């Protein structure tokens, strides 16, 4: 028995006329009669009482009609849902990310995606680069947002897409390096404690490797790490309290924290690059493609907003300087 047999049966049961039902189904009268007969023979049931003047449903036929309609409706619903998945409108999306640098733009992308595709179930897992790589390869994560390392470059099973590039910054207490002193160099902080996330945070080791490589590459010293909190906000609070300094990509800093000055390390020999990581597959993944597009838009919105804020700040400083000169 196939779905078409159910459609044939329902058409005859609704019309109670083989000729009219055959016309509706674009079949010949004999072909439809034969299909219904085959269905009854296969199931060993009689669904219709037929004579030259009328067609009636048997009691078995009336019960079967209810189930046939329900089965056809379920099949149609399944087809519709599968089509929604293919179009990226339904299904699931699991994301692995490095929270330290994605928190300024990822929530915006998730919110916009949810508004457009409420039937997609989204999960986000915070993890370091190595864990992301493993999760994408084993399928527990569909999209990773992280750095490009040697292991990733050598993997033929993965595809990477460039997302953003950000200069490194150093954050310190406003008393440690007042703004009037101008922009510092990384080497100016070689004797300071470098504050990091607590060890229980999954990405803590990955972050320390990143900071160590920046300090060694750009200033030739080994930083002294001090774990002080489980969130970026907690670490920034300790920076304000003068416990040490924080090195991170500029993209990772949100709005200004009171008591903290943030300086771009202009002399750095490299910038932080963030990539989207996904597994190579022949299957179309419209859900991922759509989210990637929205994510790129959120990153651009953030960068534009920050550039405008910087321009506004420079303009305000210039006006203030001019006013001071006129007073003199």
Backbone torsions as a table, in degrees:
resi	resn	phi	psi	omega
1	UNK	NA	133.6	179.4
2	UNK	-120.8	168.8	-179.2
3	UNK	-59.8	-32.5	-179.5
4	UNK	-64.1	-32.0	177.3
5	UNK	-65.6	-37.5	177.4
6	UNK	-66.4	-40.3	178.0
7	UNK	-63.1	-40.9	178.2
8	UNK	-62.5	-45.0	-178.6
9	UNK	-62.0	-46.2	-178.6
10	UNK	-62.0	-40.3	-179.9
11	UNK	-62.1	-45.1	179.5
12	UNK	-67.6	-40.3	-178.8
13	UNK	-64.6	-34.1	-179.9
14	UNK	-77.6	-38.1	-178.3
15	UNK	-87.1	-27.0	-173.3
16	UNK	51.5	37.5	179.2
17	UNK	-157.2	115.5	-175.5
18	UNK	-65.6	-36.4	-176.6
19	UNK	-68.2	-46.4	-180.0
20	UNK	-65.3	-40.1	179.5
21	UNK	-64.0	-39.2	179.2
22	UNK	-63.5	-40.0	178.4
23	UNK	-64.0	-41.2	-179.6
24	UNK	-65.2	-33.7	-178.1
25	UNK	-91.0	-1.0	-177.5
26	UNK	58.7	44.7	175.0
27	UNK	-124.0	162.1	173.0
28	UNK	-79.1	154.7	179.4
29	UNK	-57.5	-48.7	-179.9
30	UNK	-61.9	-38.2	-178.9
31	UNK	-65.1	-41.7	179.2
32	UNK	-66.5	-42.3	179.2
33	UNK	-61.1	-38.5	179.5
34	UNK	-68.3	-39.9	179.5
35	UNK	-63.8	-42.2	178.3
36	UNK	-65.8	-39.5	177.5
37	UNK	-63.2	-40.9	177.8
38	UNK	-62.6	-39.9	179.7
39	UNK	-63.7	-45.0	179.8
40	UNK	-64.3	-40.4	179.7
41	UNK	-66.1	-41.7	-178.4
42	UNK	-63.3	-40.1	-177.0
43	UNK	-90.1	-12.2	-178.5
44	UNK	68.9	32.4	-177.6
45	UNK	-131.1	152.8	175.7
46	UNK	-111.7	120.0	-175.3
47	UNK	-99.7	-23.3	-175.9
48	UNK	-131.0	142.4	165.4
49	UNK	-100.3	121.5	-174.3
50	UNK	-124.1	140.3	168.7
51	UNK	-144.0	-173.8	-174.6
52	UNK	-68.2	-19.6	-173.7
53	UNK	-107.8	-24.3	-174.9
54	UNK	-156.8	162.0	175.7
55	UNK	-124.9	130.6	179.9
56	UNK	-128.7	148.4	173.6
57	UNK	-79.4	137.6	171.3
58	UNK	-78.5	171.8	177.4
59	UNK	-61.0	-40.3	176.4
60	UNK	-62.9	-36.5	179.5
61	UNK	-66.4	-39.2	179.1
62	UNK	-64.7	-40.9	178.3
63	UNK	-68.1	-41.4	-178.9
64	UNK	-65.6	-32.3	179.7
65	UNK	-61.5	-42.0	179.1
66	UNK	-60.8	-47.7	-179.6
67	UNK	-67.6	-37.3	-179.4
68	UNK	-65.0	-42.8	177.8
69	UNK	-62.1	-42.6	-179.4
70	UNK	-64.1	-41.4	179.8
71	UNK	-65.7	-42.4	179.5
72	UNK	-65.7	-38.6	178.5
73	UNK	-66.1	-40.5	178.8
74	UNK	-65.1	-40.3	178.7
75	UNK	-64.0	-40.9	179.6
76	UNK	-66.1	-39.1	177.9
77	UNK	-65.4	-41.2	179.2
78	UNK	-63.0	-40.3	178.3
79	UNK	-63.8	-42.9	-179.6
80	UNK	-63.9	-42.6	-179.6
81	UNK	-66.8	-40.6	177.8
82	UNK	-63.0	-37.9	178.0
83	UNK	-66.1	-36.7	177.3
84	UNK	-64.2	-37.5	177.6
85	UNK	-64.0	-44.9	-180.0
86	UNK	-60.7	-36.4	179.4
87	UNK	-82.5	-4.0	-179.5
88	UNK	81.8	17.0	-176.5
89	UNK	-97.2	-9.7	-179.0
90	UNK	-149.1	157.3	177.3
91	UNK	126.5	-141.5	-178.4
92	UNK	-139.6	157.3	176.5
93	UNK	-144.3	113.9	179.0
94	UNK	-108.9	129.9	-173.0
95	UNK	-123.5	134.8	171.4
96	UNK	-109.8	134.2	-175.8
97	UNK	-145.8	163.4	176.4
98	UNK	-100.3	98.7	-167.8
99	UNK	-58.2	-32.3	-176.0
100	UNK	-56.7	-34.7	-176.6
101	UNK	-111.2	-11.0	-178.1
102	UNK	-97.3	-14.5	-174.8
103	UNK	-63.0	-24.4	179.2
104	UNK	-74.2	-21.8	-175.5
105	UNK	-125.4	-24.4	-176.1
106	UNK	-64.2	-43.1	178.8
107	UNK	-58.3	-37.4	178.5
108	UNK	-63.7	-44.0	179.5
109	UNK	-64.4	-42.3	-179.8
110	UNK	-63.6	-41.1	-179.9
111	UNK	-64.7	-44.3	179.6
112	UNK	-67.3	-39.1	178.6
113	UNK	-64.2	-42.8	179.4
114	UNK	-61.4	-39.6	179.2
115	UNK	-64.5	-33.3	-179.2
116	UNK	-86.7	-31.9	-174.4
117	UNK	-133.5	71.5	-176.2
118	UNK	-66.7	-15.5	-177.9
119	UNK	-88.7	-1.6	177.0
120	UNK	-93.3	124.3	179.0
121	UNK	-86.4	116.8	-176.2
122	UNK	-107.9	133.0	173.2
123	UNK	-126.5	144.3	-179.3
124	UNK	-125.9	129.1	177.7
125	UNK	-119.9	129.2	178.5
126	UNK	-88.9	122.7	-175.5
127	UNK	-155.4	161.3	178.8
128	UNK	-80.6	177.9	-174.7
129	UNK	-60.4	-44.9	-176.7
130	UNK	-63.8	-42.8	179.3
131	UNK	-65.6	-38.0	177.1
132	UNK	-60.5	-46.3	-179.1
133	UNK	-57.6	-47.1	179.5
134	UNK	-64.2	-41.6	-177.2
135	UNK	-67.2	-39.2	178.0
136	UNK	-66.7	-41.2	-179.0
137	UNK	-65.9	-38.4	-178.7
138	UNK	-88.8	-0.9	173.9
139	UNK	87.3	-0.5	179.3
140	UNK	-74.7	-18.2	173.2
141	UNK	-128.0	134.1	-177.4
142	UNK	-89.4	-27.4	-177.8
143	UNK	-143.3	127.1	175.7
144	UNK	-107.0	149.4	176.4
145	UNK	-126.9	101.3	-174.2
146	UNK	-159.9	-167.2	-178.1
147	UNK	-87.3	160.8	177.8
148	UNK	-96.9	111.2	178.4
149	UNK	-114.4	-179.3	-174.6
150	UNK	-62.8	-37.8	179.3
151	UNK	-62.6	-38.4	-179.0
152	UNK	-71.0	-39.8	-179.5
153	UNK	-62.7	-29.9	-176.6
154	UNK	-87.1	-8.8	-176.3
155	UNK	-84.3	120.1	177.6
156	UNK	-84.4	-6.9	-177.6
157	UNK	-89.3	-4.0	-174.4
158	UNK	-122.7	152.0	175.1
159	UNK	-119.1	135.2	179.0
160	UNK	-117.8	146.0	177.8
161	UNK	-131.1	127.4	-179.9
162	UNK	-63.9	134.4	-179.9
163	UNK	-111.3	-51.4	-177.6
164	UNK	-159.3	161.7	175.6
165	UNK	-130.0	134.2	-175.3
166	UNK	-140.9	136.4	177.3
167	UNK	-71.2	157.9	176.3
168	UNK	-83.5	146.9	178.7
169	UNK	-128.6	161.4	172.2
170	UNK	-125.0	132.8	178.3
171	UNK	-109.8	135.1	179.6
172	UNK	-145.6	164.9	175.5
173	UNK	-60.6	143.8	-179.8
174	UNK	-62.9	-20.8	176.7
175	UNK	-81.2	-26.5	-179.4
176	UNK	-70.7	-42.2	179.5
177	UNK	-145.0	87.8	-179.3
178	UNK	-59.2	149.3	-176.9
179	UNK	-61.1	-28.9	-177.5
180	UNK	-66.8	-14.9	178.8
181	UNK	-80.0	-9.0	-178.2
182	UNK	87.2	-175.8	-176.0
183	UNK	-75.6	130.8	179.2
184	UNK	-85.5	170.1	170.4
185	UNK	-103.1	158.5	179.8
186	UNK	-61.1	-35.8	-178.8
187	UNK	-64.1	-18.9	177.8
188	UNK	-66.7	-12.9	-175.3
189	UNK	-115.9	19.2	-175.2
190	UNK	-62.9	-25.0	-179.8
191	UNK	-93.3	-2.8	-178.4
192	UNK	-83.6	159.2	169.4
193	UNK	-77.7	138.3	177.1
194	UNK	-103.2	112.1	-174.0
195	UNK	-78.9	137.8	-178.5
196	UNK	-137.7	172.4	177.3
197	UNK	-71.2	155.6	179.5
198	UNK	-64.6	152.4	-177.0
199	UNK	-58.2	-29.1	-177.6
200	UNK	-70.7	-14.5	175.7
201	UNK	-74.7	128.7	-172.6
202	UNK	-57.3	-31.5	-175.8
203	UNK	-96.4	7.6	-174.7
204	UNK	-61.3	-47.1	-179.0
205	UNK	-63.0	-41.3	179.7
206	UNK	-62.0	-41.9	180.0
207	UNK	-65.8	-42.1	179.4
208	UNK	-63.8	-38.4	176.7
209	UNK	-61.4	-39.6	179.5
210	UNK	-63.6	-49.2	-178.1
211	UNK	-64.9	-41.5	179.2
212	UNK	-59.6	-43.5	-178.6
213	UNK	-65.3	-36.8	179.1
214	UNK	-67.3	-45.0	-179.3
215	UNK	-64.4	-42.1	-179.3
216	UNK	-70.0	-40.1	-177.8
217	UNK	-71.2	-44.1	-171.0
218	UNK	-94.9	-22.9	-175.7
219	UNK	-135.9	-2.9	174.0
220	UNK	67.3	35.2	176.9
221	UNK	-138.6	159.4	178.3
222	UNK	-95.6	117.4	-176.8
223	UNK	-73.0	151.9	174.2
224	UNK	-96.9	113.8	-175.4
225	UNK	-91.1	140.4	175.4
226	UNK	-133.1	110.1	177.1
227	UNK	-71.8	131.4	-175.6
228	UNK	-133.8	-7.5	-177.7
229	UNK	-173.3	167.0	-177.8
230	UNK	-100.0	-3.8	178.4
231	UNK	-132.8	160.7	177.9
232	UNK	-60.7	-39.9	-179.0
233	UNK	-63.4	-38.9	179.5
234	UNK	-64.9	-40.8	178.9
235	UNK	-65.0	-42.3	179.6
236	UNK	-63.6	-34.1	177.4
237	UNK	-63.9	-39.6	178.6
238	UNK	-70.9	-29.2	173.7
239	UNK	-63.9	-46.2	179.1
240	UNK	-60.8	-33.0	-179.4
241	UNK	-78.9	-2.9	176.9
242	UNK	84.1	17.2	-179.0
243	UNK	-74.2	-21.2	-178.3
244	UNK	167.6	-163.7	-178.1
245	UNK	-120.1	166.6	-179.5
246	UNK	-132.3	128.2	174.2
247	UNK	-107.4	130.2	-179.7
248	UNK	-161.3	160.8	174.8
249	UNK	-62.8	146.9	-178.8
250	UNK	-56.9	-34.4	-178.0
251	UNK	-61.0	-24.2	-176.5
252	UNK	-78.7	-16.2	-178.8
253	UNK	-86.1	129.2	178.0
254	UNK	-85.3	-145.4	177.8
255	UNK	-65.2	162.5	-175.4
256	UNK	-58.9	135.6	175.6
257	UNK	-95.4	128.8	-179.0
258	UNK	-60.1	131.9	178.9
259	UNK	87.8	1.7	-177.3
260	UNK	-123.9	133.3	172.2
261	UNK	-106.1	135.2	179.6
262	UNK	-116.4	126.4	-177.9
263	UNK	-121.8	135.0	172.8
264	UNK	-74.0	133.0	179.1
265	UNK	-85.1	84.1	-174.3
266	UNK	-63.2	-25.0	-177.6
267	UNK	-87.5	3.3	-179.2
268	UNK	-64.3	144.1	-176.7
269	UNK	-88.5	5.6	179.4
270	UNK	-162.8	165.4	177.8
271	UNK	-120.2	163.4	179.2
272	UNK	-83.9	128.9	179.4
273	UNK	-118.6	134.5	-178.0
274	UNK	-116.6	137.0	-176.3
275	UNK	-127.1	154.8	170.2
276	UNK	-94.0	133.8	-174.4
277	UNK	-122.2	127.6	178.5
278	UNK	-145.0	159.7	-177.3
279	UNK	-83.5	140.4	174.3
280	UNK	-66.0	130.5	178.8
281	UNK	-154.8	147.7	178.3
282	UNK	-79.4	-15.4	-178.5
283	UNK	-77.8	134.7	177.3
284	UNK	-68.8	132.1	-179.5
285	UNK	-121.4	77.4	-176.4
286	UNK	-63.8	-32.2	-179.6
287	UNK	-61.7	-47.3	179.1
288	UNK	-64.5	-45.0	-178.1
289	UNK	-58.7	-42.8	-179.0
290	UNK	-66.9	-42.8	-179.5
291	UNK	-65.9	-39.2	179.0
292	UNK	-59.6	-40.3	178.7
293	UNK	-63.8	-45.0	179.6
294	UNK	-65.8	-39.1	179.6
295	UNK	-62.9	-43.5	178.6
296	UNK	-61.7	-37.8	177.9
297	UNK	-65.8	-39.3	178.9
298	UNK	-65.7	-39.3	176.9
299	UNK	-63.0	-44.1	179.8
300	UNK	-63.8	-41.0	178.1
301	UNK	-60.7	-43.5	179.6
302	UNK	-63.7	-46.7	-178.8
303	UNK	-63.3	-40.7	178.7
304	UNK	-64.8	-42.5	179.6
305	UNK	-62.2	-41.7	-179.4
306	UNK	-70.8	-37.5	177.1
307	UNK	-63.6	-40.9	178.1
308	UNK	-64.9	-38.9	179.2
309	UNK	-65.2	-40.7	178.2
310	UNK	-63.7	-43.5	179.9
311	UNK	-62.6	-41.0	178.8
312	UNK	-64.5	-40.2	179.5
313	UNK	-65.5	-42.1	178.1
314	UNK	-64.0	-38.3	178.5
315	UNK	-63.6	-41.4	179.4
316	UNK	-65.6	-40.2	178.1
317	UNK	-63.3	-39.6	-179.4
318	UNK	-65.1	-42.9	178.3
319	UNK	-62.0	-42.0	179.6
320	UNK	-62.8	-40.5	178.4
321	UNK	-64.0	-42.6	-178.9
322	UNK	-64.9	-39.6	178.5
323	UNK	-63.7	-42.0	178.8
324	UNK	-62.4	-39.8	179.6
325	UNK	-66.2	-37.6	179.1
326	UNK	-66.3	-37.6	178.9
327	UNK	-63.7	-36.9	-179.9
328	UNK	-68.7	NA	NA
